[in-house]
Every structure is written in C-alpha cells, then in structure tokens.
Amino acid sequence: MKIKAFEYVSDCNKHGIRIYPVLKYGKYQLVVEFNRSAEFLPHEIIRTRMGEVRYPTETAEWSNKMLELYEHLYNTKVVPKLSAA
C-alpha cells in the first residue's frame, strides 16, 4: 500500500498539488497548496488551504493523514483531468 501512496504523491505533485506540515503551537497542521505547474513557484500559487486539525509531532499520525489526503486529491482532482484528456 505504501508504494501506491507514493505514486499518488508523485502524480499530485506533477499536477501542481502538494501537501506539507507547518509547525504551529508545537503541533503540525497540514497545508494543501494548488499551483499552476509542478515547479511550485511562489507566483504560480492558485490557492493555499490550512487544515484545522493539529497533529502531535512525535507520532506518525500527521504523515499518515497526509498520505490519505494525497490519495483523496488524486482521486478527486487528478483522475478527472487524466480521463478528460
């Protein structure tokens, strides 16, 4: 399953979607960023969205949630673009 999850990460990054943790008040909040290209240049950012849930830094819960979000975004944002082409 992990290998498939990293394929989701790669495909999302190729389509300008990335997720990264931000340390806030000692816990991680996940940020989803949508870009016009896969280069992630500051002037190409379309939208950035900060998550509401804070995850402890000492557990793998935040990274597991990040992989789940990549899978969800792959299925909802990337697959429709691929099937439309």
N, C-alpha and C positions, 0 to 999 in steps of 0.2 A: 504494500500500500504506500509506503514512503516514497518509492520510486515514482509512482503515478502522481503523488502530491507534488514532487519537484518538477514534473512535466507541466503541471498546472501553473506553477510559479514561473517557469520559463516562458510558457505561452502568454501568460498575462503580461509579463514584462515586455515581451515583443510587441504587444498591443497597447503599450503605454499605461499599464496598470501596475502599481506597486503598493505594497503594504510594509510599514516599518513601525517599530516600537519607539515611543517617546517616554522618557522618564519624567514622571510628574508626581510630586509628593511621595517619592520613594517607591512608586509602583509604575508599571508600564501601562500606557494607553496606546492602542493601535491606531495608526493613521492610514487611511486609504487615499491614494493620490492618483488622479486620472490626468494623463498627458496626451499631447497631440502625437508624440513619437516615442520610440523606445530609448531615446537618448536622455530623457529626463532633464532637460534644460530648464532653468527657472522661468524663462519667458514662455515656455510651452505648456505650463500647467493650466489645465482646464478647471479642475476642482480638487480641493483637498477636504477630507472629512475626518474629524477626530472622533474616535469611539467614546462611548460613555462609560464603559466598564474598565476598571483598573485591575491589573493582574499582578500578583506578587512576583518579584524578580527572582526569588530563589527556587521557583518551580518551573516546570516546562509548560504550564497551562497557557501562557501567552503565545508560545510558539505553536502549540497545537491549534489554538484558536486562529492564529494567523494562517496556518495551512488550510483550515476549514474555510476561512474567508476566501482564500485563493481559489479553492475548488468551487465555491459558490459563484464567485465572479467569473470564473472560467465558463461555467455552465450558463450563466445569465447574460454575460457581455461578449465573450469571445466566440463561443459556438454560434450564436446567431450571425455574427459577422462572417464567420467562415462558411456557413451554409448559404449565405446570401450571395457570395462571390461565385 
